[in-house]
């Protein structure tokens, strides 16, 4: 079992097979999604379909990223936020709470 510290102390985690980014064992990432080597998905977050999370981006809490959405650079998606369709969240953007970011 691997351990990684997402900022709140070490938790069981693994590297995603498509991209090599860290994914907490409590999170769910489809094998069809991409999590880049410096990206992180943790908490109860979910990343599905052909969504891409890369750069220094983080998806956490109970956030959901799916369809062909992109989260990259230093963007954060958290809370119960939804990012889907062909939405792009990038730079230093923050999508949180109950926000939805469709295309």
C-alpha positions in Angstrom: 0.0 0.0 0.0 1.3 3.4 -0.9 0.9 6.5 1.2 0.8 10.2 0.0 0.3 13.5 1.9 -2.3 15.7 0.1 -1.8 18.4 2.7 -3.7 17.1 5.7 -1.5 14.2 6.6 -0.6 11.0 4.8 -3.4 8.8 3.5 -3.5 5.6 1.4 -3.1 6.5 -2.2 -1.9 5.3 -5.6 -0.6 6.6 -8.8 -3.1 6.7 -11.6 -2.2 4.3 -14.4 -3.1 7.0 -17.0 -0.7 9.9 -16.3 0.9 8.9 -13.0 -0.8 11.5 -10.8 -1.6 10.8 -7.1 -5.2 9.6 -6.3 -6.3 8.9 -2.8 -7.8 5.5 -2.3 -11.1 7.2 -1.2 -11.4 9.0 -4.6 -12.5 7.4 -7.8 -10.8 8.0 -11.2 -11.8 6.1 -14.3 -9.0 4.4 -16.3 -10.3 6.5 -19.3 -9.5 9.7 -17.5 -6.0 11.3 -17.3 -4.4 12.5 -14.1 -1.0 14.1 -14.9 2.1 13.4 -12.8 1.8 16.5 -10.7 -2.0 16.5 -10.4 -3.9 15.2 -7.4 -7.4 13.8 -6.8 -8.4 13.1 -3.2 -11.1 13.1 -0.6 -14.2 11.6 -2.2 -13.7 13.3 -5.6 -14.5 11.6 -8.8 -13.0 12.0 -12.3 -14.7 10.1 -15.1 -15.0 9.7 -18.9 -12.2 11.4 -20.8 -11.7 14.2 -18.4 -8.1 15.5 -17.9 -6.6 16.8 -14.7 -3.0 17.9 -15.1 -0.3 20.5 -14.3 -0.5 21.2 -10.6 -4.4 21.0 -10.5 -6.2 19.4 -7.6 -9.7 17.9 -7.5 -10.9 17.1 -4.0 -13.7 16.9 -1.4 -16.8 15.5 -3.2 -16.1 17.3 -6.5 -17.0 15.6 -9.8 -15.1 16.2 -13.1 -16.4 14.3 -16.2 -17.2 14.2 -19.9 -14.3 15.9 -21.8 -13.7 18.6 -19.1 -10.1 19.9 -18.5 -8.7 21.0 -15.1 -5.1 22.2 -15.4 -2.4 24.6 -14.4 -2.9 25.4 -10.7 -6.7 25.2 -10.7 -8.7 23.8 -7.8 -12.1 22.0 -8.0 -13.6 21.3 -4.5 -16.7 21.0 -2.4 -19.6 19.5 -4.3 -18.6 21.3 -7.5 -19.3 19.8 -10.9 -17.1 20.4 -14.0 -18.3 18.7 -17.1 -19.0 18.7 -20.8 -16.1 20.6 -22.5 -15.5 23.0 -19.6 -12.0 24.3 -19.0 -10.8 25.3 -15.5 -7.3 26.6 -15.5 -4.7 29.1 -14.3 -5.4 29.9 -10.7 -9.2 29.4 -11.0 -11.2 27.9 -8.1 -14.5 26.1 -8.6 -16.0 25.2 -5.2 -19.1 24.7 -3.1 -22.1 23.7 -5.2 -20.8 25.5 -8.3 -21.3 24.0 -11.7 -19.0 24.8 -14.6 -20.5 23.4 -17.9 -19.2 24.6 -21.2 
